Amino acid sequence: MKASDLTGKSAAELKEQLIELRKEQFNLRLEQASGQMAQPHRVKQVRRDIARVKTVLGQQAAAQ
């Protein structure tokens, strides 16, 4: 996911995507704790995607 993809979305869409990413992060943490993680690189990707979404939300809030 790129930040340029996120800038065109509304705040409601970004908040919905943030909720989905946090759910995915939670599920990945459970997989990691149980030792059943198939894609360990996804933890880092999801964490960075969450940061991107939060950054764009902050930029949109500052612009208003």
PQR file with spaces between the fields and no chain letter, atoms N, CA, C, O and H, PARSE charges and radii, in Angstrom:
ATOM       1  N    MET     1       0.842   -1.163    0.000 -0.4000 1.5000
ATOM       2  CA   MET     1       0.000    0.000    0.000 -0.0000 2.0000
ATOM       3  C    MET     1       0.897    1.238    0.000  0.5500 1.7000
ATOM       4  O    MET     1       1.895    1.305    0.717 -0.5500 1.4000
ATOM       5  N    LYS     2       0.520    2.198   -0.808 -0.4000 1.5000
ATOM       6  CA   LYS     2       1.278    3.439   -0.897 -0.0000 2.0000
ATOM       7  C    LYS     2       0.464    4.575   -0.299  0.5500 1.7000
ATOM       8  O    LYS     2      -0.767    4.539   -0.292 -0.5500 1.4000
ATOM       9  H    LYS     2      -0.292    2.144   -1.390  0.4000 1.0000
ATOM      10  N    ALA     3       1.163    5.576    0.200 -0.4000 1.5000
ATOM      11  CA   ALA     3       0.482    6.727    0.783 -0.0000 2.0000
ATOM      12  C    ALA     3      -0.316    7.479   -0.277  0.5500 1.7000
ATOM      13  O    ALA     3      -1.363    8.052    0.024 -0.5500 1.4000
ATOM      14  H    ALA     3       2.162    5.604    0.194  0.4000 1.0000
ATOM      15  N    SER     4       0.169    7.481   -1.502 -0.4000 1.5000
ATOM      16  CA   SER     4      -0.558    8.167   -2.573 -0.0000 2.0000
ATOM      17  C    SER     4      -1.907    7.504   -2.845  0.5500 1.7000
ATOM      18  O    SER     4      -2.846    8.173   -3.276 -0.5500 1.4000
ATOM      19  H    SER     4       1.020    7.016   -1.746  0.4000 1.0000
ATOM      20  N    ASP     5      -2.015    6.198   -2.598 -0.4000 1.5000
ATOM      21  CA   ASP     5      -3.291    5.507   -2.755 -0.0000 2.0000
ATOM      22  C    ASP     5      -4.284    5.937   -1.683  0.5500 1.7000
ATOM      23  O    ASP     5      -5.494    5.936   -1.910 -0.5500 1.4000
ATOM      24  H    ASP     5      -1.252    5.654   -2.248  0.4000 1.0000
ATOM      25  N    LEU     6      -3.771    6.303   -0.522 -0.4000 1.5000
ATOM      26  CA   LEU     6      -4.625    6.633    0.603 -0.0000 2.0000
ATOM      27  C    LEU     6      -5.124    8.069    0.572  0.5500 1.7000
ATOM      28  O    LEU     6      -6.179    8.369    1.132 -0.5500 1.4000
ATOM      29  H    LEU     6      -2.788    6.304   -0.338  0.4000 1.0000
ATOM      30  N    THR     7      -4.385    8.952   -0.070 -0.4000 1.5000
ATOM      31  CA   THR     7      -4.756   10.370   -0.030 -0.0000 2.0000
ATOM      32  C    THR     7      -6.076   10.646   -0.728  0.5500 1.7000
ATOM      33  O    THR     7      -6.732   11.639   -0.412 -0.5500 1.4000
ATOM      34  H    THR     7      -3.529    8.708   -0.525  0.4000 1.0000
ATOM      35  N    GLY     8      -6.484    9.815   -1.652 -0.4000 1.5000
ATOM      36  CA   GLY     8      -7.737   10.014   -2.365 -0.0000 2.0000
ATOM      37  C    GLY     8      -8.955    9.503   -1.620  0.5500 1.7000
ATOM      38  O    GLY     8     -10.083    9.719   -2.062 -0.5500 1.4000
ATOM      39  H    GLY     8      -5.952    9.008   -1.909  0.4000 1.0000
ATOM      40  N    LYS     9      -8.746    8.828   -0.498 -0.4000 1.5000
ATOM      41  CA   LYS     9      -9.870    8.257    0.242 -0.0000 2.0000
ATOM      42  C    LYS     9     -10.396    9.238    1.276  0.5500 1.7000
ATOM      43  O    LYS     9      -9.681   10.125    1.744 -0.5500 1.4000
ATOM      44  H    LYS     9      -7.829    8.653   -0.139  0.4000 1.0000
ATOM      45  N    SER    10     -11.666    9.053    1.620 -0.4000 1.5000
ATOM      46  CA   SER    10     -12.278    9.904    2.638 -0.0000 2.0000
ATOM      47  C    SER    10     -11.857    9.431    4.029  0.5500 1.7000
ATOM      48  O    SER    10     -11.294    8.348    4.187 -0.5500 1.4000
ATOM      49  H    SER    10     -12.246    8.333    1.240  0.4000 1.0000
ATOM      50  N    ALA    11     -12.140   10.259    5.027 -0.4000 1.5000
ATOM      51  CA   ALA    11     -11.768    9.934    6.403 -0.0000 2.0000
ATOM      52  C    ALA    11     -12.500    8.677    6.880  0.5500 1.7000
ATOM      53  O    ALA    11     -11.929    7.866    7.609 -0.5500 1.4000
ATOM      54  H    ALA    11     -12.597   11.139    4.899  0.4000 1.0000
ATOM      55  N    ALA    12     -13.749    8.516    6.475 -0.4000 1.5000
ATOM      56  CA   ALA    12     -14.523    7.336    6.886 -0.0000 2.0000
ATOM      57  C    ALA    12     -13.918    6.059    6.308  0.5500 1.7000
ATOM      58  O    ALA    12     -13.829    5.041    6.994 -0.5500 1.4000
ATOM      59  H    ALA    12     -14.212    9.175    5.882  0.4000 1.0000
ATOM      60  N    GLU    13     -13.505    6.119    5.049 -0.4000 1.5000
ATOM      61  CA   GLU    13     -12.875    4.951    4.426 -0.0000 2.0000
ATOM      62  C    GLU    13     -11.549    4.623    5.095  0.5500 1.7000
ATOM      63  O    GLU    13     -11.216    3.453    5.286 -0.5500 1.4000
ATOM      64  H    GLU    13     -13.577    6.946    4.491  0.4000 1.0000
ATOM      65  N    LEU    14     -10.797    5.650    5.448 -0.4000 1.5000
ATOM      66  CA   LEU    14      -9.513    5.431    6.107 -0.0000 2.0000
ATOM      67  C    LEU    14      -9.696    4.829    7.493  0.5500 1.7000
ATOM      68  O    LEU    14      -8.932    3.953    7.899 -0.5500 1.4000
ATOM      69  H    LEU    14     -11.068    6.600    5.294  0.4000 1.0000
ATOM      70  N    LYS    15     -10.704    5.295    8.218 -0.4000 1.5000
ATOM      71  CA   LYS    15     -10.960    4.742    9.545 -0.0000 2.0000
ATOM      72  C    LYS    15     -11.389    3.286    9.457  0.5500 1.7000
ATOM      73  O    LYS    15     -11.013    2.467   10.296 -0.5500 1.4000
ATOM      74  H    LYS    15     -11.325    6.006    7.889  0.4000 1.0000
ATOM      75  N    GLU    16     -12.176    2.970    8.441 -0.4000 1.5000
ATOM      76  CA   GLU    16     -12.604    1.576    8.234 -0.0000 2.0000
ATOM      77  C    GLU    16     -11.401    0.693    7.906  0.5500 1.7000
ATOM      78  O    GLU    16     -11.285   -0.429    8.398 -0.5500 1.4000
ATOM      79  H    GLU    16     -12.481    3.635    7.759  0.4000 1.0000
ATOM      80  N    GLN    17     -10.516    1.215    7.072 -0.4000 1.5000
ATOM      81  CA   GLN    17      -9.322    0.454    6.713 -0.0000 2.0000
ATOM      82  C    GLN    17      -8.403    0.281    7.921  0.5500 1.7000
ATOM      83  O    GLN    17      -7.761   -0.759    8.069 -0.5500 1.4000
ATOM      84  H    GLN    17     -10.610    2.127    6.671  0.4000 1.0000
ATOM      85  N    LEU    18      -8.337    1.298    8.783 -0.4000 1.5000
ATOM      86  CA   LEU    18      -7.528    1.215    9.984 -0.0000 2.0000
ATOM      87  C    LEU    18      -8.044    0.122   10.909  0.5500 1.7000
ATOM      88  O    LEU    18      -7.256   -0.612   11.506 -0.5500 1.4000
ATOM      89  H    LEU    18      -8.858    2.143    8.662  0.4000 1.0000
ATOM      90  N    ILE    19      -9.348    0.011   11.030 -0.4000 1.5000
ATOM      91  CA   ILE    19      -9.948   -1.034   11.862 -0.0000 2.0000
ATOM      92  C    ILE    19      -9.599   -2.411   11.302  0.5500 1.7000
ATOM      93  O    ILE    19      -9.252   -3.319   12.058 -0.5500 1.4000
ATOM      94  H    ILE    19      -9.988    0.607   10.546  0.4000 1.0000
ATOM      95  N    GLU    20      -9.691   -2.568    9.982 -0.4000 1.5000
ATOM      96  CA   GLU    20      -9.364   -3.854    9.354 -0.0000 2.0000
ATOM      97  C    GLU    20      -7.892   -4.208    9.574  0.5500 1.7000
ATOM      98  O    GLU    20      -7.562   -5.362    9.848 -0.5500 1.4000
ATOM      99  H    GLU    20      -9.974   -1.831    9.368  0.4000 1.0000
ATOM     100  N    LEU    21      -7.018   -3.219    9.454 -0.4000 1.5000
ATOM     101  CA   LEU    21      -5.588   -3.476    9.645 -0.0000 2.0000
ATOM     102  C    LEU    21      -5.279   -3.852   11.089  0.5500 1.7000
ATOM     103  O    LEU    21      -4.433   -4.711   11.339 -0.5500 1.4000
ATOM     104  H    LEU    21      -7.286   -2.282    9.232  0.4000 1.0000
ATOM     105  N    ARG    22      -5.952   -3.221   12.031 -0.4000 1.5000
ATOM     106  CA   ARG    22      -5.719   -3.564   13.435 -0.0000 2.0000
ATOM     107  C    ARG    22      -6.219   -4.962   13.755  0.5500 1.7000
ATOM     108  O    ARG    22      -5.612   -5.664   14.564 -0.5500 1.4000
ATOM     109  H    ARG    22      -6.639   -2.523   11.828  0.4000 1.0000
ATOM     110  N    LYS    23      -7.327   -5.380   13.128 -0.4000 1.5000
ATOM     111  CA   LYS    23      -7.806   -6.753   13.296 -0.0000 2.0000
ATOM     112  C    LYS    23      -6.790   -7.740   12.732  0.5500 1.7000
ATOM     113  O    LYS    23      -6.500   -8.768   13.343 -0.5500 1.4000
ATOM     114  H    LYS    23      -7.820   -4.810   12.471  0.4000 1.0000
ATOM     115  N    GLU    24      -6.255   -7.414   11.564 -0.4000 1.5000
ATOM     116  CA   GLU    24      -5.248   -8.278   10.959 -0.0000 2.0000
ATOM     117  C    GLU    24      -4.000   -8.349   11.833  0.5500 1.7000
ATOM     118  O    GLU    24      -3.397   -9.411   11.984 -0.5500 1.4000
ATOM     119  H    GLU    24      -6.489   -6.579   11.067  0.4000 1.0000
ATOM     120  N    GLN    25      -3.617   -7.211   12.405 -0.4000 1.5000
ATOM     121  CA   GLN    25      -2.446   -7.189   13.282 -0.0000 2.0000
ATOM     122  C    GLN    25      -2.684   -8.071   14.509  0.5500 1.7000
ATOM     123  O    GLN    25      -1.784   -8.797   14.932 -0.5500 1.4000
ATOM     124  H    GLN    25      -4.107   -6.348   12.282  0.4000 1.0000
ATOM     125  N    PHE    26      -3.864   -8.012   15.070 -0.4000 1.5000
ATOM     126  CA   PHE    26      -4.200   -8.837   16.216 -0.0000 2.0000
ATOM     127  C    PHE    26      -4.110  -10.322   15.865  0.5500 1.7000
ATOM     128  O    PHE    26      -3.538  -11.113   16.615 -0.5500 1.4000
ATOM     129  H    PHE    26      -4.594   -7.422   14.727  0.4000 1.0000
ATOM     130  N    ASN    27      -4.684  -10.691   14.711 -0.4000 1.5000
ATOM     131  CA   ASN    27      -4.648  -12.090   14.285 -0.0000 2.0000
ATOM     132  C    ASN    27      -3.221  -12.554   14.027  0.5500 1.7000
ATOM     133  O    ASN    27      -2.879  -13.697   14.329 -0.5500 1.4000
ATOM     134  H    ASN    27      -5.149  -10.048   14.102  0.4000 1.0000
ATOM     135  N    LEU    28      -2.390  -11.686   13.475 -0.4000 1.5000
ATOM     136  CA   LEU    28      -0.999  -12.049   13.244 -0.0000 2.0000
ATOM     137  C    LEU    28      -0.254  -12.253   14.556  0.5500 1.7000
ATOM     138  O    LEU    28       0.591  -13.142   14.665 -0.5500 1.4000
ATOM     139  H    LEU    28      -2.668  -10.758   13.229  0.4000 1.0000
ATOM     140  N    ARG    29      -0.568  -11.428   15.549 -0.4000 1.5000
ATOM     141  CA   ARG    29       0.075  -11.602   16.858 -0.0000 2.0000
ATOM     142  C    ARG    29      -0.324  -12.926   17.485  0.5500 1.7000
ATOM     143  O    ARG    29       0.496  -13.590   18.119 -0.5500 1.4000
ATOM     144  H    ARG    29      -1.253  -10.706   15.460  0.4000 1.0000
ATOM     145  N    LEU    30      -1.585  -13.313   17.309 -0.4000 1.5000
ATOM     146  CA   LEU    30      -2.029  -14.604   17.832 -0.0000 2.0000
ATOM     147  C    LEU    30      -1.306  -15.750   17.128  0.5500 1.7000
ATOM     148  O    LEU    30      -0.872  -16.709   17.766 -0.5500 1.4000
ATOM     149  H    LEU    30      -2.251  -12.774   16.794  0.4000 1.0000
ATOM     150  N    GLU    31      -1.184  -15.640   15.808 -0.4000 1.5000
ATOM     151  CA   GLU    31      -0.464  -16.677   15.055 -0.0000 2.0000
ATOM     152  C    GLU    31       0.988  -16.764   15.505  0.5500 1.7000
ATOM     153  O    GLU    31       1.538  -17.855   15.651 -0.5500 1.4000
ATOM     154  H    GLU    31      -1.537  -14.861   15.289  0.4000 1.0000
ATOM     155  N    GLN    32       1.595  -15.621   15.719 -0.4000 1.5000
ATOM     156  CA   GLN    32       2.998  -15.586   16.124 -0.0000 2.0000
ATOM     157  C    GLN    32       3.170  -16.214   17.506  0.5500 1.7000
ATOM     158  O    GLN    32       4.134  -16.946   17.732 -0.5500 1.4000
ATOM     159  H    GLN    32       1.148  -14.734   15.600  0.4000 1.0000
ATOM     160  N    ALA    33       2.260  -15.943   18.423 -0.4000 1.5000
ATOM     161  CA   ALA    33       2.350  -16.476   19.774 -0.0000 2.0000
ATOM     162  C    ALA    33       2.138  -17.980   19.799  0.5500 1.7000
ATOM     163  O    ALA    33       2.727  -18.678   20.624 -0.5500 1.4000
ATOM     164  H    ALA    33       1.477  -15.348   18.239  0.4000 1.0000
ATOM     165  N    SER    34       1.308  -18.479   18.907 -0.4000 1.5000
ATOM     166  CA   SER    34       1.041  -19.917   18.886 -0.0000 2.0000
ATOM     167  C    SER    34       2.031  -20.676   18.016  0.5500 1.7000
ATOM     168  O    SER    34       2.004  -21.906   17.968 -0.5500 1.4000
ATOM     169  H    SER    34       0.830  -17.912   18.236  0.4000 1.0000
ATOM     170  N    GLY    35       2.900  -19.950   17.333 -0.4000 1.5000
ATOM     171  CA   GLY    35       3.911  -20.613   16.508 -0.0000 2.0000
ATOM     172  C    GLY    35       3.390  -21.100   15.172  0.5500 1.7000
ATOM     173  O    GLY    35       4.023  -21.954   14.552 -0.5500 1.4000
ATOM     174  H    GLY    35       2.922  -18.951   17.372  0.4000 1.0000
ATOM     175  N    GLN    36       2.273  -20.598   14.711 -0.4000 1.5000
ATOM     176  CA   GLN    36       1.675  -21.046   13.459 -0.0000 2.0000
ATOM     177  C    GLN    36       1.777  -20.006   12.353  0.5500 1.7000
ATOM     178  O    GLN    36       1.012  -20.044   11.390 -0.5500 1.4000
ATOM     179  H    GLN    36       1.758  -19.905   15.215  0.4000 1.0000
ATOM     180  N    MET    37       2.713  -19.084   12.486 -0.4000 1.5000
ATOM     181  CA   MET    37       2.805  -17.984   11.534 -0.0000 2.0000
ATOM     182  C    MET    37       3.386  -18.458   10.209  0.5500 1.7000
ATOM     183  O    MET    37       4.491  -18.999   10.154 -0.5500 1.4000
ATOM     184  H    MET    37       3.334  -19.053   13.268  0.4000 1.0000
ATOM     185  N    ALA    38       2.615  -18.244    9.140 -0.4000 1.5000
ATOM     186  CA   ALA    38       3.055  -18.661    7.817 -0.0000 2.0000
ATOM     187  C    ALA    38       3.800  -17.547    7.094  0.5500 1.7000
ATOM     188  O    ALA    38       4.692  -17.816    6.290 -0.5500 1.4000
ATOM     189  H    ALA    38       1.718  -17.805    9.185  0.4000 1.0000
ATOM     190  N    GLN    39       3.437  -16.294    7.375 -0.4000 1.5000
ATOM     191  CA   GLN    39       4.049  -15.153    6.695 -0.0000 2.0000
ATOM     192  C    GLN    39       4.557  -14.146    7.727  0.5500 1.7000
ATOM     193  O    GLN    39       3.857  -13.177    8.023 -0.5500 1.4000
ATOM     194  H    GLN    39       2.712  -16.075    8.029  0.4000 1.0000
ATOM     195  N    PRO    40       5.730  -14.343    8.272 -0.5600 1.5000
ATOM     196  CA   PRO    40       6.223  -13.437    9.307  0.2800 2.0000
ATOM     197  C    PRO    40       6.476  -12.017    8.806  0.5500 1.7000
ATOM     198  O    PRO    40       6.482  -11.081    9.606 -0.5500 1.4000
ATOM     199  N    HIS    41       6.683  -11.838    7.516 -0.4000 1.5000
ATOM     200  CA   HIS    41       6.931  -10.504    6.985 -0.0000 2.0000
ATOM     201  C    HIS    41       5.683   -9.628    7.028  0.5500 1.7000
ATOM     202  O    HIS    41       5.791   -8.403    6.966 -0.5500 1.4000
ATOM     203  H    HIS    41       6.678  -12.598    6.866  0.4000 1.0000
ATOM     204  N    ARG    42       4.510  -10.228    7.131 -0.4000 1.5000
ATOM     205  CA   ARG    42       3.263   -9.460    7.155 -0.0000 2.0000
ATOM     206  C    ARG    42       3.147   -8.590    8.405  0.5500 1.7000
ATOM     207  O    ARG    42       2.476   -7.559    8.368 -0.5500 1.4000
ATOM     208  H    ARG    42       4.422  -11.223    7.180  0.4000 1.0000
ATOM     209  N    VAL    43       3.783   -8.980    9.508 -0.4000 1.5000
ATOM     210  CA   VAL    43       3.712   -8.195   10.742 -0.0000 2.0000
ATOM     211  C    VAL    43       4.270   -6.803   10.490  0.5500 1.7000
ATOM     212  O    VAL    43       3.660   -5.803   10.870 -0.5500 1.4000
ATOM     213  H    VAL    43       4.328   -9.818    9.538  0.4000 1.0000
ATOM     214  N    LYS    44       5.417   -6.743    9.856 -0.4000 1.5000
ATOM     215  CA   LYS    44       6.063   -5.465    9.565 -0.0000 2.0000
ATOM     216  C    LYS    44       5.246   -4.658    8.554  0.5500 1.7000
ATOM     217  O    LYS    44       5.100   -3.445    8.706 -0.5500 1.4000
ATOM     218  H    LYS    44       5.912   -7.555    9.548  0.4000 1.0000
ATOM     219  N    GLN    45       4.721   -5.312    7.539 -0.4000 1.5000
ATOM     220  CA   GLN    45       3.934   -4.629    6.519 -0.0000 2.0000
ATOM     221  C    GLN    45       2.667   -4.020    7.112  0.5500 1.7000
ATOM     222  O    GLN    45       2.323   -2.878    6.806 -0.5500 1.4000
ATOM     223  H    GLN    45       4.840   -6.297    7.416  0.4000 1.0000
ATOM     224  N    VAL    46       1.981   -4.772    7.951 -0.4000 1.5000
ATOM     225  CA   VAL    46       0.734   -4.295    8.543 -0.0000 2.0000
ATOM     226  C    VAL    46       1.019   -3.124    9.481  0.5500 1.7000
ATOM     227  O    VAL    46       0.276   -2.142    9.499 -0.5500 1.4000
ATOM     228  H    VAL    46       2.261   -5.699    8.199  0.4000 1.0000
ATOM     229  N    ARG    47       2.089   -3.230   10.254 -0.4000 1.5000
ATOM     230  CA   ARG    47       2.443   -2.145   11.163 -0.0000 2.0000
ATOM     231  C    ARG    47       2.719   -0.853   10.401  0.5500 1.7000
ATOM     232  O    ARG    47       2.300    0.224   10.826 -0.5500 1.4000
ATOM     233  H    ARG    47       2.692   -4.027   10.239  0.4000 1.0000
ATOM     234  N    ARG    48       3.412   -0.959    9.295 -0.4000 1.5000
ATOM     235  CA   ARG    48       3.712    0.223    8.481 -0.0000 2.0000
ATOM     236  C    ARG    48       2.470    0.755    7.770  0.5500 1.7000
ATOM     237  O    ARG    48       2.315    1.966    7.614 -0.5500 1.4000
ATOM     238  H    ARG    48       3.753   -1.834    8.950  0.4000 1.0000
ATOM     239  N    ASP    49       1.585   -0.145    7.340 -0.4000 1.5000
ATOM     240  CA   ASP    49       0.335    0.294    6.719 -0.0000 2.0000
ATOM     241  C    ASP    49      -0.531    1.064    7.714  0.5500 1.7000
ATOM     242  O    ASP    49      -1.164    2.056    7.353 -0.5500 1.4000
ATOM     243  H    ASP    49       1.711   -1.129    7.467  0.4000 1.0000
ATOM     244  N    ILE    50      -0.559    0.607    8.964 -0.4000 1.5000
ATOM     245  CA   ILE    50      -1.299    1.314   10.006 -0.0000 2.0000
ATOM     246  C    ILE    50      -0.730    2.716   10.183  0.5500 1.7000
ATOM     247  O    ILE    50      -1.478    3.686   10.302 -0.5500 1.4000
ATOM     248  H    ILE    50      -0.045   -0.199    9.257  0.4000 1.0000
ATOM     249  N    ALA    51       0.586    2.818   10.200 -0.4000 1.5000
ATOM     250  CA   ALA    51       1.231    4.125   10.348 -0.0000 2.0000
ATOM     251  C    ALA    51       0.904    5.033    9.165  0.5500 1.7000
ATOM     252  O    ALA    51       0.689    6.232    9.346 -0.5500 1.4000
ATOM     253  H    ALA    51       1.194    2.030   10.104  0.4000 1.0000
ATOM     254  N    ARG    52       0.865    4.478    7.972 -0.4000 1.5000
ATOM     255  CA   ARG    52       0.534    5.279    6.787 -0.0000 2.0000
ATOM     256  C    ARG    52      -0.887    5.821    6.866  0.5500 1.7000
ATOM     257  O    ARG    52      -1.130    6.992    6.573 -0.5500 1.4000
ATOM     258  H    ARG    52       1.040    3.504    7.826  0.4000 1.0000
ATOM     259  N    VAL    53      -1.816    4.970    7.260 -0.4000 1.5000
ATOM     260  CA   VAL    53      -3.209    5.390    7.357 -0.0000 2.0000
ATOM     261  C    VAL    53      -3.352    6.480    8.417  0.5500 1.7000
ATOM     262  O    VAL    53      -4.049    7.471    8.199 -0.5500 1.4000
ATOM     263  H    VAL    53      -1.618    4.019    7.498  0.4000 1.0000
ATOM     264  N    LYS    54      -2.695    6.299    9.562 -0.4000 1.5000
ATOM     265  CA   LYS    54      -2.781    7.295   10.623 -0.0000 2.0000
ATOM     266  C    LYS    54      -2.147    8.616   10.192  0.5500 1.7000
ATOM     267  O    LYS    54      -2.634    9.684   10.562 -0.5500 1.4000
ATOM     268  H    LYS    54      -2.129    5.493    9.738  0.4000 1.0000
ATOM     269  N    THR    55      -1.079    8.554    9.422 -0.4000 1.5000
ATOM     270  CA   THR    55      -0.431    9.766    8.931 -0.0000 2.0000
ATOM     271  C    THR    55      -1.351   10.525    7.991  0.5500 1.7000
ATOM     272  O    THR    55      -1.484   11.744    8.107 -0.5500 1.4000
ATOM     273  H    THR    55      -0.683    7.687    9.121  0.4000 1.0000
ATOM     274  N    VAL    56      -1.985    9.827    7.068 -0.4000 1.5000
ATOM     275  CA   VAL    56      -2.886   10.480    6.120 -0.0000 2.0000
ATOM     276  C    VAL    56      -4.094   11.066    6.853  0.5500 1.7000
ATOM     277  O    VAL    56      -4.553   12.157    6.515 -0.5500 1.4000
ATOM     278  H    VAL    56      -1.877    8.837    6.973  0.4000 1.0000
ATOM     279  N    LEU    57      -4.609   10.349    7.853 -0.4000 1.5000
ATOM     280  CA   LEU    57      -5.727   10.883    8.639 -0.0000 2.0000
ATOM     281  C    LEU    57      -5.307   12.174    9.342  0.5500 1.7000
ATOM     282  O    LEU    57      -6.072   13.137    9.376 -0.5500 1.4000
ATOM     283  H    LEU    57      -4.236    9.463    8.128  0.4000 1.0000
ATOM     284  N    GLY    58      -4.113   12.198    9.893 -0.4000 1.5000
ATOM     285  CA   GLY    58      -3.611   13.400   10.549 -0.0000 2.0000
ATOM     286  C    GLY    58      -3.423   14.551    9.585  0.5500 1.7000
ATOM     287  O    GLY    58      -3.708   15.699    9.926 -0.5500 1.4000
ATOM     288  H    GLY    58      -3.491   11.415    9.865  0.4000 1.0000
ATOM     289  N    GLN    59      -2.948   14.261    8.393 -0.4000 1.5000
ATOM     290  CA   GLN    59      -2.776   15.294    7.379 -0.0000 2.0000
ATOM     291  C    GLN    59      -4.122   15.876    6.963  0.5500 1.7000
ATOM     292  O    GLN    59      -4.254   17.087    6.782 -0.5500 1.4000
ATOM     293  H    GLN    59      -2.717   13.328    8.116  0.4000 1.0000
ATOM     294  N    GLN    60      -5.114   15.012    6.814 -0.4000 1.5000
ATOM     295  CA   GLN    60      -6.441   15.480    6.434 -0.0000 2.0000
ATOM     296  C    GLN    60      -7.056   16.327    7.535  0.5500 1.7000
ATOM     297  O    GLN    60      -7.726   17.322    7.257 -0.5500 1.4000
ATOM     298  H    GLN    60      -5.007   14.029    6.961  0.4000 1.0000
ATOM     299  N    ALA    61      -6.831   15.938    8.782 -0.4000 1.5000
ATOM     300  CA   ALA    61      -7.384   16.703    9.907 -0.0000 2.0000
ATOM     301  C    ALA    61      -6.702   18.072   10.009  0.5500 1.7000
ATOM     302  O    ALA    61      -7.352   19.067   10.331 -0.5500 1.4000
ATOM     303  H    ALA    61      -6.287   15.130    9.008  0.4000 1.0000
ATOM     304  N    ALA    62      -5.407   18.121    9.739 -0.4000 1.5000
ATOM     305  CA   ALA    62      -4.671   19.382    9.802 -0.0000 2.0000
ATOM     306  C    ALA    62      -5.068   20.319    8.675  0.5500 1.7000
ATOM     307  O    ALA    62      -5.024   21.539    8.834 -0.5500 1.4000
ATOM     308  H    ALA    62      -4.879   17.312    9.478  0.4000 1.0000
ATOM     309  N    ALA    63      -5.455   19.758    7.542 -0.4000 1.5000
ATOM     310  CA   ALA    63      -5.833   20.570    6.402 -0.0000 2.0000
ATOM     311  C    ALA    63      -7.192   21.238    6.586  0.5500 1.7000
ATOM     312  O    ALA    63      -7.493   22.232    5.926 -0.5500 1.4000
ATOM     313  H    ALA    63      -5.491   18.767    7.414  0.4000 1.0000
ATOM     314  N    GLN    64      -8.003   20.698    7.475 -0.4000 1.5000
ATOM     315  CA   GLN    64      -9.349   21.245    7.667 -0.0000 2.0000
ATOM     316  C    GLN    64      -9.373   22.301    8.694  0.5500 1.7000
ATOM     317  O    GLN    64     -10.431   22.864    8.975 -0.5500 1.4000
ATOM     318  H    GLN    64      -7.758   19.890    8.011  0.4000 1.0000
